[in-house]
Amino acid sequence: MRYLFLFILIFTGLSTARAQQDMPDTVVIRHSTTLQATYPRREFLPKGHLFMPILLDPIEAQTGVSVLPAYWMDGRKYDGTIVPFSFGLRKPIFRWYKSAERSSELSFDVASFTQFEVYHDAQLNKQKRQLMNTDYRLSFLYNIRVRHHSWRIRLYHLSSHLGDDYLFRNQINYYLPNPVNYEVVDVTYNHEKNGLRKYVGVGIGLRKPEERKRLSAQAGFFYRKPSPAFARLAGGIDLKLWQQTDFRPGVKAGIGLELGRTANNLTFLLETYTGFRPYSVYESQKTRWIGIGVYFNPI
């Protein structure tokens, strides 16, 4: 919560006494001559986010990599290691400040989610590293923040594509149905205070029901210990439900350390997942994994 408070101070220009921070719709002047901030006002391409990315969401627009030596598909342990890599960027376009504690913004994000497989090829007697799958997502967001509360209204498109290496290795030379090519509108509510973030949301797909079932939901929490220390405890749980997979829950949990004292900290987690496969055309496949991951937001 300390970092969120600093974020508000920077973008509202209220760098004087605490008493002035509680005075909305006022003008703060430094040295009696310099105009610091007025309300309402707006900014083009502002820094930071009113609704931070959900770190444990497997298809969130953020940058991260995991190493998963323990990976099961339909109850069978994979003989190798899966390495998911995500690269995502989110950038606000316009932000409106109604007061020091009320603001909203238009934003967009782009992201790719790629999974590599690392395994031993018995025929060649050597280790191989191959591309399995890549998903792509483009989103447009309208975010609102009022003190400790925030809302995200989002429209996004996501598509999934098997890698050439995977197709060749598994001798797939025929058409595969691909329901992971869709658009969704979702609304998510978020509350954050004293380092504890809680969120819940619902979504509806825009494709025809015969192409893809429409309903989805998400909920979870994430805790970052409020502390001036360089390393802080962090961890949480994310739950996702899709009508497409008969509302079978996909649960990702992690615990570890957040390192740094900026808005672009590194988070190292011991993580686990169980449920439907969160990416790839094989989303109906039952999946479970245990591994380690590192995450950060570039901007």
N, C-alpha and C positions, 0 to 999 in steps of 0.2 A: 504493500500500500504506500510505502514511503516513496517509491519511484513514480507511482501514478500521481502523487501529490506534487512531486517535483516537475512532472510533465505539465500539470496545470499551471504551475507558477511560471514556467518558461513561456508558454503560449498565450498567456493572458497578460504578461508583463507585470504581475503583481509581486514585486520583489521587495516591497516595504514591509511594514509590521503586520503581524497576524490579524490585527483588528481590521486592516484595510481589505483583507481577503474576503471578508464576509459582507462587503458593501457592493452589491451588484448595481449595474446601470450607473456607474460613476466613472469619473475620470481621475486617474492617478497621475500626479505630476512629481517628477524628481527634480530637486533643486529649484522648485517653484517655477521652472521654465520649460522643461522637457515633457512633451506629451507621451505618456507611456502606453495607455490602452483605453479604448472606448468600447461601449456596448450599446446596441449590437454592432458587430463587425464581421468581416469575412477574410479568408486567406486562400490564396491559390497555391497548390502543391505544398501543403503544410507537412511538417515532420510528425512522426509518431502515429498512433492509432487510437481512435475512440473505443474500438472493439478489438482487443488483441487477438491474434490467431490462437486457436485452441490447440495446444501443443500435442496432446495425445490423440487427436483426430488423424487417422491414417491418410486422409486425403485433404489435409489442410495446406494452404499456400504458405509454406515455410521451407527452409533448407535444413536437411538432416540426412544422416546415414545410419543404418543399423547393421549389425553383424549377428546372424541368427544361426548358430550351429545346431540348435535343437528345433527342428521344423517337421511337423506332421501334416499330412494331407490325407483325409478320409481314414484316419487312424493308422496310416503307414508312415513311419519315420523316413524322411528324405535322407538319402545317403550322400550327404555333402553339406554345404552351407549356403543359405540364401542371404543375399546382401541387397536390401531395398535402399534406394537412394531417391531423395526428393529434392527438387529445386523449385522454390516458389518465391514470388515477389508480390507484395501488396502495397499499393500507393494511393493515398487520398488525393483527389483532384481539387475539390473545393471543401472548405470547412466554414461553418457559420457559428459564431459565438453570440448567443442571446444574453448571457451573463457569465460570470466567472465559473458558475457551476452547471450551466446548460449549454450544450453544443451539439451540432450534427454535421455530417459530412457525406459527400459522394466519393466512392472509392472503387477501385477495380483490382483484381489480382489475376495472375497467370501462374500455372504450376504444371510440372511434369512429375510423374511417379514411376520410377523404373526399378525393376527387380532383376538382379543378376544371380546366376547360379555358379557356384564353385564346387567342382567335383573331380574325382579321380577317374580317368578314362582307362579301363582295364585293358582294352585292345591296344591303345597307344602307350600304356604304362606311363602316363604323365597327367599332371593336373590341368584342368581346362576351366576357363572362365567365359561364360556365355550370357547373352542377353535373353531374358525370358519374356518380358512384357513391359510395355510403357503405356500409362494413361496420361491424358492431357485434360486440363481444366482451365476454363476462362470464366470469371465471375464479375458481376457488377453489384455493388453493395451500397446501401444507405444505412448509415450508423447513427445512433442517437445516444447521447450520454447525459445523465442527470445525476450529479454527485456520484454515489456508489453504484448506480444502476445504469445498464446500457442495453441497447437492442440492436440486432443486426437483421436487416431485411435484404435478402440476397437472391439473385437470379444467376444460375450458372449452367454451363454446358460441360459435360464430361464424356470422353470417348476412350476406348481401350483398344490396344493393338498388340498382338503377339509378336515377339521378335523373330527375325529370320532364323537365328541360331536355334531357337526353340522349335520352330516349324520343321527345320531340316532334321534335327536330332530325333524328333518324334514322328517323322515321316508323315506330316500332315499336309496333304496336297488336295484338300477338298474344302468346301465352304463350311464355316462354323457359324451357328447362330450367335449373334452378339447383342444381348440386351443392354450391355454397358455402353450405350451410346444414347444419351438422353439429356433433357433439360429439367431443372428443378427450381421451384421457388420455395424458399424456407424462411422462417422467422425464428430467431433465437434470442432469449432473454438471459442476461448475465448480471450477477451481483458479486462484487468483490470488496472485501473489507478485512483488515488485519491479516493480509496475506492469503486468505482463503477465497478462492473463486468458485462459484457455483453457477451452472447454466443448464437450460433446458430449451428445446426447440422442436418444431414440427415442420414438415415439408410436404409438398405435393408435386408430383411429376407432371410434365406438360405433354408427354407422348400419349398416344392412344392406349387404353388399357390392354388391348390385345398385343401391343408392342412391349409394354412394360407396366407392371402394377405401380400405382401412383404414390401410395402413402409411405412416409418415413418419419422417424423421430430420433432425437439425440438428447442425452443428458450426461452430466458428469460433474466432477469437481477437480480442482488442482490447487495445491498448497505450496506457497513459497514462504519460507520463514522470514519475517521482517527482521533484518539484521544488517548492521553496517559492515559485517565481516565479508571478506572476499568470496568465501564459499558458504553457501546456505543450503539447508535441507529443502528438497523439492520432491513432489510426487502427487499422484492422483489416479483417477479412473475415468475412462470415457466409455459410454454405452451407446451403440447405434442399433436401430431397428429398421428393417426394410420389408414392406409388404412383398416385394419381389422374392425375398428369401423366407417367406412365411413367418415374418417377424421373429426369426431366430436371432437372438442378440449377438452382436459382435462386441466383445469387451476387451479393451486395451488398458493395461495398468502399468505403472512405472514408478520407481522410487530412485532417488539419486541426489545429485548436487547441482546447484546453479552457481556458475563461476563468473565473477565480474561485477562492476559497479556502474554499468551503462545501460542503455536501452537495448543493446545488442549482446546480451550475455550468452554464454554457452551453458547448455544444460545436458549433463550426462546422466543417463538412466539405465538401471537394470529393468528390462521391460518384458512383458508377456502379453500374449493375445490368444483369444479363443473365440470361435464362431465362424461365420461365413467368411470366405476370402474377401478382404476389403478392396482389392483391385484385381484386374484381369477379367477376361471373358468367362473365367471359371468361378464366378462369384458364388455359385451355389455349393461349391466344394467346402466341406468342413475342414477348418484349418486351426492349427495350434502352434505357437512358437514361444521360445524363450531366448533372449539375447541381450545385447547392449546397444544403446543408441546415443547419438549426440545431435542436438538441435540448436538452431539459432535463427534469428530474423535479420537478414542483411540490411533492411532499411526500416 
